[in-house]
Amino acid sequence: MDGGNHSVVSEFVLLGLTNSRGVQILVFLVFTVFYVASMLGNLLIVLTIISDHHLHSPMYFLLANLSFIDTGVSSIATPKMIYDLFRKHRVISLNGCITQMFFIHTVGGTEMVLLIVMAYDRYIAICKPLHYLTIMSLRMCIFLLALTWTIGLIHSVAQLAFVVNLPFCGANKMDSFYCDFPRFIKLACTDTYTLEFLVIANSGFISMATFFILVVSYIFILITVRKHSSGASSKALSTLSAHITVVVFFFVPCITIYVWPFPTLPIDKFLAIFDVIITPFMNPVIYTLRNKEMKVAMRRLIIRTFKFQKFFN
Ligand SMILES: *[C@@H]1O[C@H](CO)[C@@H](O)[C@H](O)[C@H]1NC(C)=O
């Protein structure tokens, strides 16, 4: 092999979403509003849950962790994308690209496993209500959270290890607004067949398997809820439908992107918008508008904050 010729490409050109001025302005407005709203909404959820002892239960702790992860999900690609929107020359360095892929997959993989943990939590609450607090103890919660981050990290590193040393020698245009494995691998000047398979086997598999596990567990929970229909179960049903909405929004784009990555579909980059912009925004919307306990707690938090201010003025 001719080592000297390798890696002459040190940065990539991101073609972005669109070059039409009118659409750029629209995209700028929509993305900025969604980004700011999901950051504020998710931070408000974390703050409300941590500060309100009425909400110190496994379900809300997991929700706070999901919101925390979502602030990460929306911050990895979106700010740079918004910043790049009106620039003629949109570039990202090789290291920037690798960093982006690392964080996207660590945080994304963690979120997937966390969704399974949240489904498990609902399963215990609904199907074994008497043992709920003994099974979902604080220790168990912390163990499960550590597990989600470990799996997310392994998932990410396992793919990255194979691509960090890929040779690039010319092609550097990526038809996307952020870096991800399918398009990144395509630009390498080597036989990428094995790598393409690896991405399908890892990212494709984890999205399909997680989606499958979630669908099966929600069907199972729904059947159980229907068997003992009561007042409590209608509340359970509304929490469940919130979870299911998030799951569908998150996984349909993921599966399209990773299970069929080669050839990469042009629609991929638009579907990715759902994962990086819309899903992180869904949580606050679903959990604050539809959950009475959350609404009451947020009101308490806001009133307390204002009283606190008056006290100092
Ligand atoms: C995540 O959950 C743990 C325990 O279940 C909790 O102590 C912690 O505050 C949560 N983290 C966030 C950021 O909400």
The ligand as an SDF file (V2000), in Angstrom:
LIG
                    3D

 14 14  0  0  0  0  0  0  0  0999 V2000
  -31.4670   10.2490   36.0280 C   0  0  0  0  0  0  0  0  0  0  0  0
  -32.0110    9.3170   36.9270 O   0  0  0  0  0  0  0  0  0  0  0  0
  -31.3780    9.2520   38.1950 C   0  0  0  0  0  0  0  0  0  0  0  0
  -31.9310    8.1330   39.0560 C   0  0  0  0  0  0  0  0  0  0  0  0
  -32.8710    7.3560   38.4860 O   0  0  0  0  0  0  0  0  0  0  0  0
  -31.5520   10.5790   38.8920 C   0  0  0  0  0  0  0  0  0  0  0  0
  -30.9490   10.5420   40.1650 O   0  0  0  0  0  0  0  0  0  0  0  0
  -30.9480   11.6600   38.0310 C   0  0  0  0  0  0  0  0  0  0  0  0
  -31.1960   12.9240   38.6230 O   0  0  0  0  0  0  0  0  0  0  0  0
  -31.5120   11.6480   36.6180 C   0  0  0  0  0  0  0  0  0  0  0  0
  -30.7330   12.5530   35.8090 N   0  0  0  0  0  0  0  0  0  0  0  0
  -31.2590   13.5960   35.1610 C   0  0  0  0  0  0  0  0  0  0  0  0
  -30.3460   14.4530   34.3730 C   0  0  0  0  0  0  0  0  0  0  0  0
  -32.4350   13.8320   35.1750 O   0  0  0  0  0  0  0  0  0  0  0  0
  1  2  1  0
  1 10  1  0
  2  3  1  0
  3  4  1  0
  3  6  1  0
  4  5  1  0
  6  7  1  0
  6  8  1  0
  8  9  1  0
  8 10  1  0
 10 11  1  0
 11 12  1  0
 12 13  1  0
 12 14  2  0
M  END
$$$$
